[in-house]
Amino acid sequence: MRLHAGVIWAGSKPMKHSGESALRASQMKMGRFLRNPAGEAPPEGIEARRLQVYLDLVYNNIEGFIRGGFPVLHSLYDDEEWHGLVRQFIDVHRCHTPYFLEISQEFLRFLTEDFEPRECDPPFIAELAHYEWVELALDVSEDTFPVSAPTPRSVSMIVALSPLAWVLGYEWPVHQIGPGFQPQVPGEPCYLVVYRDASDTVQFMALNAATARLLELVRDGDHTVEAVVNLLAKELNMPAETLLEFGEQQLNQLCDQGVIYFKAA
């Protein structure tokens, strides 16, 4: 779905010039009004009832997509605070796409580029929004679930991260945040893997630092189990033999859960 003519939603604010047509000037005036009806004058010659139809159509569609894409974030606000956040997004952010289905990604970009925090906004807003967006992105991803090589597995087999698995690190425990838990200062670093499993269900798993790094090494290279464990052991300054059994067990478990897969030799 596109917003009317692409001029209301996508792109930067236009610069007027002497050759600008009356139609374009009218469209730009309507766009500015729909973005910020409290601060911009409405276009002339359109009755208030018709303008309200456009206002409701634009705002309700955008707000509905954001609320549906970020349900935990929405639950942390009262109505006035939430609608103020959405209004700020519509007013100040210039989207890179006119498609409604990509509004969630644009809202995340807004929070990292254009957002002016208010007293009611939590300090973890950007990280929580990113975590919720990852869940949505994996849910709609067109990537297919990889088929792992048949057992028996061995340490000489190459392991790879599923294209439907994202290894994430946050300052805030985003997977625990909700109306009843809203930390005000960061704690220990939070490591997660969010993934879509064989049943097309999006799951998440909390990781310790060593397992998160193991998955990063799997993601970033084309390594056998033995090679990736050796890399981790070197980084941790540990004997590879000590870590091999742990690494093999971890990777087998992660394969069973659909996070990684083993390639045939």
Wavefront OBJ file of the C-alpha trace (Angstrom):
o trace
v 0.000 0.000 0.000
v 1.232 3.492 -0.840
v 0.281 6.812 0.620
v -1.167 9.268 -1.858
v 1.290 10.151 -4.623
v 4.231 9.404 -2.349
v 4.381 13.074 -1.341
v 2.814 12.772 2.074
v 5.149 10.172 3.484
v 8.376 9.448 1.660
v 11.210 11.761 0.799
v 12.612 15.002 2.130
v 10.852 18.329 2.420
v 10.657 19.928 -1.020
v 12.186 23.271 -1.902
v 9.826 25.658 -3.615
v 10.938 27.377 -6.794
v 9.347 29.716 -9.294
v 8.403 26.942 -11.687
v 6.608 24.838 -9.133
v 3.127 23.986 -10.318
v 0.041 24.944 -8.392
v -0.823 21.242 -8.069
v 2.541 20.385 -6.544
v 2.328 23.328 -4.164
v -1.119 22.138 -3.091
v 0.147 18.583 -2.575
v 3.051 19.791 -0.464
v 0.764 21.939 1.649
v -1.548 18.979 2.197
v 1.404 16.778 3.108
v 2.710 19.248 5.675
v -0.749 19.557 7.180
v -1.221 15.788 7.409
v 2.152 15.425 9.102
v 1.518 18.152 11.637
v -2.129 19.272 11.746
v -1.549 21.180 15.009
v 1.245 23.306 13.572
v 0.460 23.670 9.854
v -2.411 25.476 8.176
v -4.764 23.290 6.132
v -4.935 23.736 2.348
v -7.564 26.181 1.167
v -10.771 25.109 -0.473
v -11.201 21.726 1.227
v -13.947 21.362 3.767
v -12.998 20.304 7.285
v -14.940 17.040 7.085
v -12.941 15.862 4.072
v -9.655 16.932 5.630
v -10.498 14.907 8.723
v -10.998 11.812 6.577
v -7.444 12.179 5.249
v -6.050 12.935 8.708
v -7.658 9.838 10.193
v -6.645 7.629 7.265
v -2.979 8.591 7.374
v -2.560 8.668 11.138
v -4.576 5.541 11.989
v -2.790 3.407 9.394
v 0.671 4.489 10.512
v -0.131 4.261 14.219
v -1.687 0.821 13.754
v 1.388 -0.573 12.011
v 3.697 0.808 14.698
v 1.519 -0.443 17.565
v 1.327 -3.897 15.973
v 5.068 -4.030 15.313
v 6.149 -2.840 18.762
v 3.591 -4.212 21.244
v 5.925 -4.226 24.269
v 7.024 -0.650 23.652
v 3.383 0.385 23.243
v 2.498 -1.230 26.573
v 4.918 1.095 28.419
v 3.019 4.292 27.550
v -0.341 5.790 28.357
v -2.453 6.920 25.394
v -1.321 10.541 25.373
v 2.382 9.637 25.584
v 2.083 6.994 22.882
v 0.247 9.208 20.416
v 2.758 11.977 21.071
v 5.552 9.593 20.075
v 3.769 8.567 16.878
v 3.028 12.205 16.052
v 6.707 13.085 16.433
v 7.605 10.238 14.079
v 5.125 11.363 11.422
v 6.126 15.006 11.713
v 9.936 14.886 11.724
v 11.060 11.635 10.080
v 11.609 11.449 6.334
v 11.113 7.868 5.220
v 13.181 6.069 2.607
v 10.175 4.113 1.329
v 6.474 4.799 0.696
v 5.401 1.247 1.598
v 3.303 0.715 4.691
v 4.845 -2.716 5.296
v 8.222 -1.068 5.924
v 6.952 1.456 8.465
v 8.380 -0.607 11.350
v 11.872 -0.323 9.901
v 11.365 3.414 9.345
v 10.195 3.833 12.944
v 13.384 2.143 14.130
v 15.425 4.482 11.928
v 13.538 7.421 13.440
v 14.484 6.339 16.963
v 18.183 6.199 16.053
v 18.366 9.301 13.828
v 15.665 11.909 14.492
v 14.144 11.117 17.875
v 13.997 13.823 20.540
v 13.477 11.976 23.877
v 10.838 13.222 26.299
v 10.706 12.710 30.056
v 8.261 9.834 29.604
v 10.483 7.924 27.145
v 12.482 5.025 28.637
v 16.256 5.086 28.211
v 16.176 1.671 26.510
v 13.637 2.677 23.837
v 15.931 2.220 20.819
v 17.265 -1.182 21.890
v 13.824 -2.504 22.816
v 12.444 -1.323 19.478
v 15.315 -3.004 17.630
v 14.673 -6.289 19.439
v 10.970 -6.176 18.577
v 11.763 -5.254 14.976
v 14.120 -8.254 14.658
v 11.277 -10.555 15.692
v 9.058 -9.018 13.022
v 11.791 -9.116 10.356
v 12.446 -12.816 10.983
v 8.744 -13.591 10.999
v 8.276 -12.166 7.478
v 11.688 -13.142 6.074
v 11.594 -15.015 2.786
v 14.749 -16.983 3.646
v 14.231 -20.729 3.957
v 15.089 -22.937 6.884
v 18.399 -24.730 6.151
v 18.611 -28.508 6.065
v 21.455 -29.843 8.165
v 23.637 -32.684 7.020
v 22.462 -36.045 8.341
v 24.007 -37.502 11.471
v 26.477 -38.641 12.632
v 28.051 -35.231 13.112
v 31.756 -34.793 13.626
v 34.202 -32.046 14.615
v 35.528 -32.057 11.043
v 32.205 -30.901 9.591
v 31.619 -27.266 8.629
v 29.041 -25.374 10.669
v 27.072 -22.311 9.530
v 24.592 -19.927 11.107
v 21.029 -20.242 9.873
v 19.971 -17.306 7.671
v 16.978 -17.138 10.009
v 19.111 -16.572 13.126
v 20.498 -13.238 14.344
v 23.126 -12.960 17.063
v 22.490 -9.772 19.064
v 24.149 -7.840 21.856
v 22.452 -5.128 23.920
v 23.231 -2.928 26.904
v 19.723 -3.552 28.248
v 17.913 -6.844 29.007
v 15.398 -6.216 26.246
v 13.895 -9.715 26.389
v 12.753 -9.102 29.990
v 11.387 -5.561 29.674
v 7.664 -4.984 30.107
v 5.234 -2.897 32.178
v 6.445 -4.633 35.343
v 10.161 -4.345 34.643
v 11.632 -1.106 33.310
v 15.289 -0.711 34.354
v 16.689 2.802 34.458
v 20.385 1.967 34.163
v 22.059 -0.701 32.015
v 23.239 -3.864 33.711
v 25.535 -6.558 32.389
v 25.719 -6.865 28.585
v 22.810 -8.877 27.205
v 23.486 -11.478 24.489
v 20.666 -13.120 22.560
v 20.071 -15.178 19.481
v 16.685 -14.646 17.852
v 15.771 -17.248 15.261
v 12.935 -18.834 13.296
v 12.801 -22.564 13.782
v 11.680 -25.435 11.559
v 8.023 -24.842 12.491
v 8.337 -21.163 11.399
v 8.041 -19.972 14.982
v 10.262 -17.066 16.050
v 12.159 -17.954 19.219
v 14.855 -16.323 21.296
v 17.597 -17.671 23.537
v 19.699 -15.827 26.103
v 23.421 -16.534 25.701
v 26.512 -16.134 27.811
v 29.401 -14.180 26.333
v 31.353 -17.281 25.260
v 28.436 -18.853 23.385
v 27.567 -15.530 21.747
v 31.145 -15.229 20.517
v 31.107 -18.850 19.325
v 28.048 -18.047 17.198
v 29.682 -14.900 15.847
v 32.671 -16.958 14.713
v 30.336 -19.455 13.064
v 28.488 -16.602 11.361
v 31.590 -14.814 10.103
v 33.532 -17.765 8.705
v 33.323 -21.079 6.922
v 34.843 -23.203 9.681
v 34.699 -26.756 10.913
v 33.611 -27.368 14.484
v 37.222 -27.977 15.491
v 38.449 -24.813 13.750
v 35.811 -22.534 15.262
v 36.475 -23.921 18.754
v 40.199 -23.357 18.242
v 39.526 -19.727 17.318
v 37.425 -19.230 20.441
v 40.018 -20.937 22.637
v 42.714 -18.644 21.298
v 40.598 -15.558 22.051
v 39.858 -16.822 25.580
v 43.467 -17.845 26.092
v 42.442 -21.417 26.905
v 43.743 -24.786 25.695
v 41.707 -25.893 22.681
v 41.405 -29.416 24.065
v 39.695 -28.052 27.177
v 37.113 -26.192 25.110
v 36.472 -28.735 22.369
v 33.939 -30.879 24.248
v 32.052 -27.765 25.441
v 32.034 -26.263 21.945
v 30.909 -29.474 20.295
v 28.053 -29.902 22.776
v 26.953 -26.291 22.351
v 26.954 -26.485 18.572
v 25.047 -29.775 18.548
v 22.415 -28.301 20.837
v 22.150 -25.142 18.715
v 21.766 -27.289 15.604
v 18.931 -29.266 17.211
v 17.174 -25.968 17.967
v 17.595 -24.641 14.437
v 20.109 -21.881 15.116
v 22.988 -23.411 13.125
v 23.349 -26.276 10.697
v 26.063 -28.717 9.703
v 27.193 -28.836 6.104
v 27.867 -32.117 4.408
v 31.569 -32.850 3.917
l 1 2 3 4 5 6 7 8 9 10 11 12 13 14 15 16 17 18 19 20 21 22 23 24 25 26 27 28 29 30 31 32 33 34 35 36 37 38 39 40 41 42 43 44 45 46 47 48 49 50 51 52 53 54 55 56 57 58 59 60 61 62 63 64 65 66 67 68 69 70 71 72 73 74 75 76 77 78 79 80 81 82 83 84 85 86 87 88 89 90 91 92 93 94 95 96 97 98 99 100 101 102 103 104 105 106 107 108 109 110 111 112 113 114 115 116 117 118 119 120 121 122 123 124 125 126 127 128 129 130 131 132 133 134 135 136 137 138 139 140 141 142 143 144 145 146 147 148 149 150 151 152 153 154 155 156 157 158 159 160 161 162 163 164 165 166 167 168 169 170 171 172 173 174 175 176 177 178 179 180 181 182 183 184 185 186 187 188 189 190 191 192 193 194 195 196 197 198 199 200 201 202 203 204 205 206 207 208 209 210 211 212 213 214 215 216 217 218 219 220 221 222 223 224 225 226 227 228 229 230 231 232 233 234 235 236 237 238 239 240 241 242 243 244 245 246 247 248 249 250 251 252 253 254 255 256 257 258 259 260 261 262 263 264 265
